[in-house]
């Protein structure tokens, strides 16, 4: 038997734009993802988050599913575009429902839905956006702080910076290396200012979630790419410095003002880790570099040679284990939460109304075991959240990729529990697996 520490936080995660819908209700203002998804050619088949899983109206049914799963915690995001509007009351209702069900709420303040009005003023390329974010954080705390257990400032600043501004595959769709690095720094500043604002308002537990990827392959390029993906956030957040090699990239591409490290280096109570797959690199003098990794001329990003998910991402649970062990050794003293782990596969509903997602069960099973192995090696891991509770709007892939424990029929909004839902319920009930 593999048994987790008592009080281990078994959870599931979602994000506002991916599930809520109700995009024009109760005063919600447009975000960069409304603009982006409504721009032809940006999202597969022109899908948008206008309706999504209609969770804004169906939250009670969805919390009932969480209760049935036995979730100890639920990680959701608050839509900045609803802040200061009557629709913000949605989070009052959601939180009350969660607490009623005995589920611990973990709230993320920014999961990529920047108000379009702020984008029009420069978005993350403008320092001022970081100050606006801190004001929003304080205001959200004032409204909801009595019921949220842990506040997460940002979800995956790497994606906001380098996918949003480097390759432009995500909103706001900018393709400019200078913009990517500038956004990365301003996101870090926003985090630091928001932590200060949350603390001043009385918040107890504060965190940030990073997507971290072990980099496999030739040593020299692996080290460089590790800097650009992982240490560029870990070191300022947890050590108060930009590593020398990363600083060289920042300085090569941008003249943004960088002397904010004291502000960025705020103590946090827990580090959220989103883990999906490692990246593989190789030295290749011919390689042009990768738009999401500016500064990688001469480095080839290669496809994994083992099994992959429907996203084409390699399946590698050992890398979750090594990542957690590395974090606990190189950045000791900060408890860890796996705030996302999961996989998309081609799910089909069978005649008897079931979804036999054996591949997802195997994926989750292997990663839960890897998490346990990391704990056995001393990693201070406090919880594990599956991405995702529900199938949802998978950004540029629209509704074509399904990550949920629960299948969503987007025609009827009917929810169908997948086999992985039943598997996870058993894991939570046993606090482990055999
Ligand atoms: C998360 O981001 C998001 O937080 C969430 O909203 C989203 O729905 C979920 O994941 C699923 O996509 O091409 O093999 O090198 C995921 C961040 C960064 C993970 C890029 C995969 C590329 C893997 N992703 N990474 S690979």
Boltz pocket constraint, residues with backbone or C-beta under 6 A from the ligand:
constraints:
  - pocket:
      binder: B
      contacts: [[A, 15], [A, 18], [A, 155], [A, 156], [A, 159], [A, 211], [A, 274], [A, 276], [A, 277], [A, 278], [A, 279], [A, 280], [A, 312], [A, 313], [A, 314], [A, 340], [A, 387], [A, 393], [A, 394], [A, 395], [A, 403]]
      max_distance: 6.0
